[in-house]
Amino acid sequence: MATRSPSSLASHISAVKKGERVFENAFQAVSRMILESPIDKVLVNGKSTFDFTIFRKDKKHIVGMYDEINSFVSFVKDASQGGSSKEMAYVLVGEPGNGKTFLVEYLCRLYREFLTNPKNRRYTFRFNNLDKVGGYGGISSVESQTYEDPLVLAMNLMETRKETEEYLTRKFRANDEQLELWFENFRPLGACSAYIFNDILNYTGGDLDEALNFVEVVPVPLVESLGTVTGKYPAKDKITSSAVDLLGEESIQRLLHITDTNNPYRFDLRRGALARVAGGGIHFSDEMFKNKKDLVQVYLGVIQNRTIEIDGYRWPIDTLIIATSNNSEFNRFLSEKEEAPIIDRCRICYVSHNTDYLLQRELTDYAIGNEAKTTLTGESMHQDPNLNYAASVAVALTRLPRSEKLTPVETMKLAAGEVAGEKSIKTLSEVIDLLNQEHDITKRFGQKGLGQRNLGRSMQLLLESSETNEGRCMFAYDIFLALDRIILDYVADANDRSKFLDDLKIAKGLYRERIMTEMFNAYMDEPLAVRKDVLNYVNMIIGIDAENLGVDKMWKYKNPQTGELQALKIDERYIDSVEDYLGLKTREQKDSFRTSIRRIYGQKISVNPDYDFMDNLELVKAVTDVRLKSDIAGAGSLIGALANRTNEENQKLYDRMVDTMLNKLGYCTTCAQKTIEYFCTQVDEG
């Protein structure tokens, strides 16, 4: 009789029946892992899409990649439900440094964590006491080489399915519904497991219950460094790589023990990367198309048949295969027409760079690093509060293709879900749809640009410069000089170089406008001075037509952020001054602009009561200029006062502004002085 020890097959089947353990294939497990976590809805480039929160939960998580993750989840879900995807590999193709490998490695880590839950843990089986059976020399126990599930063994106990079902019903009290569910994931035993179990049956004289005493159920190890459950095969050079790395090879060591040379256990499958993930794991082939042709042909067989095949022996595997490739290698592979069957077996997902400059801020933080920075001499290093903005805007602009319908800044703002004057998100959707018709992948939206590695290199250049080390501060403007160097050194195509350098000029202009706002905040001695004035303008144009507006022009309104009743004096001269700075001269132009602001207010406030119009750069700039002019006769006078500190009054103003920057705006002495110096020059003006 089969013993009821915790590691027996009977105990395992009992645990599966009770729901304490699961029997599912790799696709079902990955699909369940993703879909059991909360799912949000987000608006990306004007289209509503799902956001799977499982990819956003760690400190260093996936940023953006909404379309790619949606595509992958759809692929896995289809495969888990028996669709055509189960006979395919999922291949991420894109420019270097856009997060392909990071996405796959993150998924693998999530999957390993998911399997640590006792209910989700993977199990396999081991044949013990083989020294009694004979023919195995010094080998006394053999584990399933492909980490087959114990239920796979259970479904192969008899020669036919009917006999097996009858035995499982009689012996383990499995009902029809459970059997139907289990047999959906039926696969034959691997060659060596079937051969060894047959040897055991011969030894026990065909007594199945006695044979099962030789079987021990064991958990599959989850140690990342062993390459079990999640394994990676990086492309190697043409000489050292061989099919052995994937499939395994004949083991001389085993042949010294095994008496029957026909025994398939003479092949050591664990020598290859595939067998270690064959029990419901994820196989990650990095830079798949860099491998030599015959190795890619091996992949073709594995992807299509989901078997490891050596010398006619077969080992069925249960594996989700994910690969990555860069555009150039993939295009080279595509150009070789005879390789079409491989592409036919792959679901290709073209991965674009992140084009949302607001999301890029998180990626820029990754590039800067979360550790406290120090100078080469060990002193602590400060980070300019504008550094992240400057870097994020610069790299995001390089990733946005040129369009006749939108300026680069409008494209950038719409891609981040912000307001871009009169241009709507619909225009951006049209531009993206048109670009995505291009046969050349690199011309599609977000496919070209400076990647994360280039951003990382620019941070390295910034950190190693003597100016940064001497000033003990990563000054924001210096990132443009570093990016300029990176573009010249690392971008091979002349047209791309020219476009990226133009984008850098636009980014400098946006940085200039941000500094204008910062200087006004510093002058007003308040971190959110500009924000207040922008909201005052918006509230004034909403209240100007109010019925309850008295002669004193005082208007009472409910603040959507706090819900409190507030009073505001409507200053028509202030409204007109702002609109004059915006270039609105006629009454029709002013009315049209006010209507658009009111419309935006109506759309945004209902969704986000904290919306503050600070993404409307033209309005922010106009308000800043008006306030600077009314307070100190224009920005020119402030520049003059800060640049010429020969008299006491100017020196006091300078000291007060520096004090505000240090204590309220997050600057250090170096970046405060350098920012004021930059503000006082005419560099990047207009």
N, C-alpha and C positions, 0 to 999 in steps of 0.2 A: 504493500500500500504506500502511496505517496505521503510522506510526512507533512505535518501541518506546521513546520517551522516557519518563522517570519520570512525566510528567504526561499521558500518553496514556490513552485509554479502555482499550486493550489491557493496559497495565501495571496499571491499577486493577483490572480484572477478574481478572487473574492474581494480584494481591495478595489479593483476596477469596477466590479458590479455595484459596490456600495458608493462609488463616486469619490473614494479616497485617493485614487490614482487615475490617470487618464491614459487612454490609448488613442492617439491621433497622429496624423502625419505632420511633417515640418510646416507645410503651408497652413494647415489648420491651427497649429500652435502659434505661429507668428501672427496670423490673422486675428486669433482670439486675444493675443497679448495687446495688439494695437487697439482693437475695437472695444475691449473692456474698459479702457481709459476714457475719460470725458472727451467729447468732440465739440469744438466750437465752430462758428461760421465767421469768416472774415471776407472783406472786400479787397481783392487784389487786381490792380489795373482795371478797375471798373467791372470786374466779374466776381460774383459771389462764389466762394470756394470753402472747403472744409479745412479746419486746422486741428490736427490730431495732437492733443496736448501731451501725449507720452513722449514726443520728441522735444518738448520744451521744458522738461522738469528739472534738469540738473543745472549746476552753476555754469558749466560750459556746455550749452545745449546747441541744437541746430537752430540757426537763425534763417527765417524766410523759407525758401525752397518749397513753397506751398504746392505748386503744380507737380513738382517731381515726387513729393511725398504722396500726394493724391493718386498719382499714376501708379506708384509702387503698391499702395494699399489696395487699389483696384485689381492689380495684377495678382497679388497674393490671395485676395478674397476669391477671385475667379478660379485660381488653382485649387483652393481649399474646397471649392464646390464642384470639383471635377471638370472644370473647363479646360480649354486648349492650353492655358498658361502652364499647366502642370508638366507639359513636355517642352517647356522653354526655359531659357536663362534670361535674367533681367540685366541689361547692360546700360550703365550710365556713361554717356559720351559727352565730353565738353572740354573747354580750355583748362590748362593746368591752373591749380590754385583757386578753384571755385567751389570746393567742398565735397567732391564726389567721394573720396576715400574717407573723409571725416564722417559723412552720412552713413556709410556702410559699417564702419567700425563702431559708431554710436549705436546702430541697430543691433550689432552683434553683442555689445555690452548689455543693452537692454534685455536681449534674449537670454543671456547667461543669468542675469538677475532674476528674470521671470522663472527660469527653471530651478532656481534655488528654493522656491516655494514648494513645500513637501507634496502638494497635490499635483504640481506641474512637472515634478522631477522625472527625468528619463531613466528607464531601467533596461538592462540587458541580462543575458544569462551566461553561465559558465558551466562547462562539463568537468566534474571532479572525478577523482579515483580512476583515472585512465590507466594507471599502472596495473590495476586489476584486469582491465579489458585486454591489455597487451598490444604490442605493435607501436607504442609511442616512446619507448626507451625511457629516458629520464624525465620526460614531460608528463607530469601527473594531472595537471588541469589546463584546460583550454577555454579562453573567453571568446565569445562571438567576435570575429575580426571586424565586422561592420556594425557592431553595437546594435544587433537586431533586438527588437522588442520581444519580451517573453511571449506576448500574444501572437507574434508571428510564428514562433515555435508551436504554440498551442494550435494554430490553424493548419499546421503541417504535420500533425501527429499521425494521421492516416493517409492512405494513398489518394482517396477521393474526398471531395468536400462533404458529400452526404454522410460518409462514415465518420468524418471528423466532427460534424455537427451533432450526430447521434451520441458520440463519445463525450463531447463537451456538455451536452444536455444531461446525460446520465451521470457523469462524473462530477461536473462542477455546477449543475443545475442552472445552466445558462438558458434563458428563454429565447424565443424566435426573434424578438425585437433586438435583443443584444447581439445575437449572432449575425443578424442582417447588418447591423452597424459595424461590427468588427470586420466582417468580410468585405466591406467597402474598401478597407485598407489592406486587403489580402495581397501578399507577395510571397513567392517561393522562398524557402530557406537558401542562404548562400551555400555555395558548393561545399566548403569545409564543414559548416555546421550540419548539413544534411548527411555528409559522409560519416562524421564522428557519431552522430546520433544513431545512424544505421549500424555502426560498429557496436554501440552500446546495446541496441536491440538484439543483435546477434548474440551478444554475451549473455543477455538475460533470457534468451530463448523466446524472444518475441513478447515477453511480459512488459506491457507498456507502463503499468504502475511501478514496477521495479525499476525500469529504465529512467523514470522521472526522478528517482532518488539520486541519480547522478547529476541532476540539473540544479543549479543554485542561481537564484535571481539576485543580481547585484546592481547598485546604482551606477549610471554612467558618470565618470569623473568630469567635473566642470572647470578644471584648472585651465586657465587661458593659455598658459605657456605650453601645455601638452598638445594644443591644437584640436582638442576634442570638442564636439558640439558646435563650436565656431572656429573655422580654420581659414588661414589666408595662404594663398600661393602667389608670391610676387613673380613677375616675369623675370627670367634669368637670361644670361647670354646663350648664344646658340651652341656653345661647346658643352657647358656644364649642365644644361637642362635636358631632361629626357622623360619619357613616359613613366619611368620608374617613380619619379617624384610625385606623380599623381596616382598611379595604380598600384605600385608595389612591385616586388620581384621575388624570384625564387630565393629561399634562404638556405645557404650552405649549412648553417648551424642546425636548422631543423632536420635537414636530410641526414645528419649524423644520428638522429634519434628515431626517425620514422622508418619502419621496415618496408612498408608498401609505397613504392615510388609513384603510384597513381593517386596517392592521398593528396587532395588539393590543399591540405594544411601546410604542405611544403612551401606554398607561396606566402610570403610575409606581406600582407596587404597594408598593415599599419606603417610600413615604410613609406607609403604614399599618402598624400594629403586627403584624398577623397574618403578612404575607409574610416578615418577618424571622425568624420562628420556624417557618416552614412546612416546613423540612427536618429534621424529627425533633426539634423543640424543645418548650419548655414555654411556653404563653401564660398569664399570670397577670392575671386581671381583678379588680382590687381594688374592693370595694364595688360589685359588679356591678349590684345592683338599685337603686342610686342613679342609674344612667344613665336618660336619657329613654326612653320606650317604643320608639320606632322604632330606637334603637340596640340595645336588648335583642332586638328582632325580627331585627336583623342577626345577632346571636349565635345565634339559633335556627337560622337557615339554615346558619351556619358549623358549629355543633355537630352538626346532623343530617347534613349532606351532606359535611362536611369539605372544602368548596371555597370559594374566593373567587370571587364572581360579579359581574362588572361589564358592563352592556350586553350580556348574553347570552354574553360570553366567560367561560370557566371555567379556574380554576387549582386543581387538587387540592392539598390540603395534608396534611401528616403532623404533627399537633400534639396534645400533651396539654393540654387546657384545664382550668385550675383557677381557681376564683373564690372570693371571700369575701363575706360580707354580715353586717350586724348584725341582731339579732332584729326590731327595730322596722321596718326597711326591708323585710325579708323578709315579715313579717306583712302589711304594707301591700300588697305585691305579690301575696301569696296571696289577699287579700280581693277583688282584681280578677279575677273568675272567668274573663274572656276570656283571661287570661294563662296558663291551665292548660297549653297545649302546651309552654311554656318549662320549667315545673317538671317536666313529664313527661320532658324531655330532660336533666334534671340528677340526679345522685346526691347527695342532701342528707346532710351529716354534721353533726349538732348538736354543737358543741364546748363542753365544760363547762370551768369553772375548775378549776385544780388544787386538790384537796381533801385532799391528803396533806401535813400540816404539816411532816413530816420532809423531803420533797422540796422543800417551799416554801422551805426554808433556802437552797437554791441560787438560787432565783428572787429571794429577798430580797437575796442577795449581788449579783445583777445590778442590783437597784434601788439598792442602796447605792453600787455602782460599785467597780471594782477598782483605781482610781488612789488614791494616798495623798491623803487629804483635808487641806485647810488651812483656817484661819479666814480671815475677811475681811481680817485684817491680815497674812496670810501665814505664821502660825505653824502647826506641824503639829497635826493634830486626832486625838484618840484615839477609839476605838470601844469602848463598853461591851461586855464579853463576853456580856451578856444581851440586847443589842439585837436581834440576829437572831432569837432565840427569841421575844421579846415580839412583834415585828412578824409573824413567821410564824404564831404561834398566833392572833393577833388577826384577820389576814385570812382564815386557813383557817376559823375559826369562822363568819365572815360568809357563807361559801359553802355551809355545811351547813344543809339545811332542817330545820325542827323536826319531831320525831316523837314519838308517844306511847310507842313501844316503847323509845326510847333517849334519854338526856339528851344535851345538846350535847357534853359532854366525852367521854362514851362513844362517840358517833358519831365524834368527831375522832380518838380513839385507835384505834378499829377501822378507820377509813379509812386510818390510817397503818400498819396491820398490827400494832398493839400490843395488850397485854392490857387489857381493860376489865372487871375484876371477874368476875362470873359470866356477863356477856353475851358471846355468841359472835359470830364473824364471820357466822354463818348469819343472825342477827337483822338485821345490817346489809344482807346480800344481800336479805332479804325487804323491808326498808324501801326499798331502791333499786328493786327490781322493782315495788313498789307505786307509788312516785313516778313511775317511767318510763312508767306507763300513762296519765299525765295528757296530755290533748290540748294544754293550754297548755304550751309548751316551757319557759317560765321557771319552772314549778313542779317541773320534774324535778331530779334530784340534781345539785348542783354548777353549776346553770345561772345562779344569781343570786349576787351577792356583790361584794366590793371587788376590782377587777381590778388587774393589774400597774401600770397607769398611775396608779391611785389610790394604790397603795403608793409609787410613785415620787414623787408629789406630797407625800405625807406626809414622805418623807425630805427633800424640798426645804424644807418648812416647818421641820423639825427643824434643818436646817443653817443656815437664815437667822435663827433666833431668837437674840436677844442673849445669852441664858443659855448656849446651846451655844457661842457664840463666846467669851464671857468665860471660861467654864470649860475651853475647848479640849477638849471631850469630848462625844460623842453619847451622852447618858445614856439608858438603856433606857426608863425610865418616861415620859420626854417623848414617846416615839412614840405613846403612848395619847392624849396631848393633841393631837398633830398629826392622828391618825386621827379623833378626835372632830370636829376642825375640818373635815376632808375630808368626813366623813359629812354634816355640816350644810350644807356648801357645794355638794356635788356630787351627793348622792342626792336625786332629785326626789320619789320616792314616799314618802308619810308612813309607811306600814306597813313599808317596807324600812328607813327611817331608824330607826324604833323598834326593829326587830329587831337591826339592826347595833349600835345603842348598847347593847342588852342583851348582845350577844356581846362587846362591848368590856369590859363589867363582868366577864364570865366569864374573859376573857383576863387581866384584872388580877389576879383571884383565883389563876390558874395561875402568874402571874409572882410573886405573893406567896409561893406555896409553893416556887417555885424559889429565891427569896431566902433562905427559911428554911434550905434545904439548903446554899446557898452560905455562909451565916453559920456554920453548924455546921462546914463544911469549914475555914473561916477560923479558927474557935475551936480546932479540933483541930490546926491548923497542917499540914493535909494536903489536897491537892486532891481525893482520892478517899475521904475518911473515911466519908461516908455510904454509898457503894457497898460498902465493905468490911463495914460493919455490916449492910447489907441482905443481903449474901451469907452473912454469919455466921448470921443468923436462918434463912435458907433451908436452909443446911447443917445447922443444929441440928435443925430439924424433920424433916429426912430421917434424921439419925443417931439421933434419940431412941428409935426402935424397933429399932435395930440389935442383932443377936444378940451381937456381940462387944463390947458396951458394958460396961465394968467398973464397979466400985463408985465409982471416982474420976470417972466420967462422961466419961472421955476417949475420943474416937472418932477412929479413923484412916480417912482416905478419900483417894481419888485425885482431885487437882484436874483437872477437865476442860480448863482453860485451859493448864496447864503440863505435865500428865501426871505430876506428882510426888506422892509420898505425903505427906499433911499430917495433923497431929493437931489436934483441936479439942475444947475442954472445953465440954460442953453445959450451959448455964446456964438452968435451967427458969424461974427468976424473970424473966430477961430475955425469954424467949419469952412468958410470961404477960403481962408489962408491955406488950409490943408488941401482943398480941392484945386486951388491955383498951383500949388507945388506939384500936384498930380497932372498938371497940364490941361485941366478941365476949365475951359473959358466960358462957354455958353451955358444958358440955363438948361437946355436940353441935355447937354453932356453931363452936367451936375446931377440932374434928376435921374438920368439913366444909371449913373454910378451909384447913387444912393439906393435906387431900387435893387441893384445887384447885391449891395452890401446887406440890405434888409432880407433879401431872398436867402443869402448864405447864412445869415443869423437864424432865420426860421428853420433852415435845414439842419444846421449844426447843433444849435442849443438844445433841440428836442432830444438829440442822441447823446450829446456831451455838454452838460451845463457849464463845464470849466473851459469851453472853447474861448480863445482870447484873440483871434485874428492875427497873432504874431507870425503866422506863416504867410501872411499877405505882405510880402517884402516891400512893394511899392507904397502901400499905406503906412507901414512902419517907418520907412525912410522919409515920407512926406511929413508925418507927425514929428519925427525927430528934428528935421530941418526947421519946421515952424517954431517948435519950442526953443531950439537953440537960438533962432533969430530973435524971438520975442524976449528971451531972457538976457542974452548977451550979444545982441546985434549980429547973430549969425555964427555959423561954424568957423568962418574965417577969423572972426575976432577971438574965438576960443583958441583956435590954432595959434593966433598971434600972441595971445596971453600966455599960453603954455610954452611956446617956443622962445619968447623973449621974457626971461625971468629976471631982468635987471632991476625992476622996481619991486617994492615990498608987497604990493597988492597981488601982482602976478605970481610971486613966489608963494604967497599964502594960498592962492587958488590951486596952484600945482600941488602943494603939500596936502591940502584938504582932499583933492581928488585921489592922490596916491594913497592916503590914509583909508578912504572909502574902498578903493580897489583891494587893499591888503586885508581889511577887516570885514568887508561885506560881500565882495565879489570873487573871492578865492584866488587872487593874484599873489605873487611873491614880489619882492623888490625888483628883481631882474625883469620879469615879464611885464610888470606894471610900467616901469621906465621905458622898456622897449616898445610897448603898445602905444604909450603916449607919443614916443618918438615917431612911430609909424603913422599915427594919426596926424602928426604935424607935417609930414612930408606929402607930396602930391603923387606918390607912387600908387599905381592901380586906380587912380581917380577916374570914375566914369567907365 
